[in-house]
Amino acid sequence: MSQNIEQKCLAKGVKLTDQRKIIAKAMSESNDHPDVDELYNRVSKIDSKISIATVYRTVKLFEKSGILAKHEFKGEKARYEELNEGHHDHLIDVKSGEIIEFVDEEIEKLQEKIAAKYGYKLVDHKLELYGVKKKT
């Protein structure tokens, strides 16, 4: 089980105010990739004194500290997720905005093969697939 965001903040020396703790908890409990507005709606239900500016600043701090990953999926608002050691790719439904995380060993091997073909050793990559659900 991965550390939660609050634990990662403490490990990285990020000062946690009460408001930051609430924001960290909301992100840790997220099963999706919320944008700042969505995150603000979640935390304001817990503490109505938290401003949207505080959420923006906190998310930026967590991102800068290597705790959150920022994703800018094709013209959408920036979305965030907890930065974990494990790698995964994303499949984004362009109609609903649903984001599916996946790992596919065939794709991973193909990327390595392509890099090697051109004389490179792959050190990092980001894969985003965009689609619409097939009608069944």
C-alpha positions in Angstrom: 0.0 0.0 0.0 1.4 3.4 -0.9 1.9 6.2 1.5 -0.9 8.7 1.6 -0.3 12.3 0.6 -0.1 13.6 4.1 2.7 11.1 4.9 4.5 12.0 1.7 4.4 15.7 2.7 5.9 14.9 6.1 8.6 12.8 4.5 9.5 15.6 2.1 9.4 18.4 4.7 6.3 20.1 3.4 4.6 22.0 6.3 1.0 20.9 6.8 -1.5 23.4 8.0 -5.0 22.2 8.9 -6.2 23.3 5.5 -3.4 21.5 3.7 -4.2 18.4 5.7 -7.8 18.5 4.5 -6.7 19.0 0.8 -4.1 16.2 1.2 -6.8 13.9 2.6 -9.3 14.7 -0.2 -6.6 13.9 -2.8 -5.6 10.7 -1.1 -9.2 9.5 -1.1 -9.8 10.5 -4.7 -10.4 7.6 -7.1 -10.2 9.9 -10.1 -8.0 12.7 -11.4 -9.7 15.8 -10.1 -9.1 19.3 -11.4 -8.7 22.1 -8.9 -12.4 23.1 -9.1 -13.5 19.5 -8.3 -11.0 19.3 -5.5 -12.2 22.7 -4.1 -15.8 21.4 -4.1 -14.8 18.4 -2.1 -12.7 20.2 0.5 -15.2 23.1 0.9 -17.8 20.5 2.1 -15.4 19.7 4.9 -14.2 23.2 5.7 -16.1 26.1 4.0 -13.3 28.5 5.0 -10.9 27.0 2.5 -10.7 29.3 -0.5 -10.1 28.2 -4.1 -6.8 30.2 -4.0 -5.7 28.0 -1.1 -6.5 24.9 -3.1 -4.6 26.2 -6.1 -1.5 27.2 -4.0 -1.6 23.8 -2.2 -1.9 21.8 -5.3 1.0 23.8 -6.9 3.1 23.2 -3.8 2.3 19.4 -3.8 3.2 19.2 -7.5 6.5 21.2 -7.0 7.4 18.9 -4.1 6.9 15.7 -6.2 3.8 14.6 -4.4 1.2 15.2 -7.1 1.4 14.7 -10.9 -0.2 17.2 -13.1 -1.9 16.1 -16.3 -3.1 18.3 -19.1 -5.2 16.0 -21.2 -5.9 17.5 -24.6 -7.4 20.9 -24.0 -9.0 20.1 -20.7 -8.3 21.7 -17.3 -5.3 20.4 -15.6 -6.0 17.3 -13.6 -4.0 15.8 -10.7 -3.2 12.5 -9.2 -0.9 11.2 -6.5 2.6 10.7 -7.8 3.5 7.0 -7.2 6.5 4.9 -8.0 4.6 2.7 -10.4 4.2 3.7 -14.0 0.9 3.7 -15.8 -0.7 5.1 -19.0 -4.1 6.8 -19.5 -7.1 6.1 -21.7 -9.3 9.2 -21.8 -13.0 9.1 -23.0 -13.3 12.3 -25.0 -17.1 12.5 -24.4 -17.4 11.7 -20.7 -14.0 12.7 -19.5 -13.5 9.3 -17.8 -9.9 8.4 -17.3 -8.8 4.8 -17.2 -5.3 4.0 -15.9 -3.6 0.9 -17.4 -0.3 -0.9 -17.9 0.3 -3.0 -21.0 3.5 -5.0 -21.2 3.2 -5.2 -25.0 3.1 -1.4 -25.3 6.1 -1.1 -22.8 8.2 -3.5 -24.9 7.2 -1.8 -28.2 8.3 1.6 -26.8 11.7 0.1 -25.8 12.0 -1.5 -29.2 11.3 1.7 -31.1 13.8 3.7 -29.0 16.5 1.1 -29.6 15.7 1.1 -33.3 16.6 4.7 -33.4 19.7 4.3 -31.2 18.2 5.4 -27.9 17.7 4.0 -24.4 14.2 4.9 -23.2 14.4 6.8 -19.9 10.8 8.0 -19.6 7.6 8.3 -21.5 4.0 9.4 -21.2 1.2 7.7 -23.2 -2.3 9.2 -23.5 -4.9 7.5 -25.6 -8.1 9.3 -26.5 -11.3 7.5 -27.5 -15.0 7.1 -27.3 -16.9 4.1 -25.9 -18.1 1.6 -28.6 -21.8 1.1 -28.7 -22.6 -2.5 -27.8 
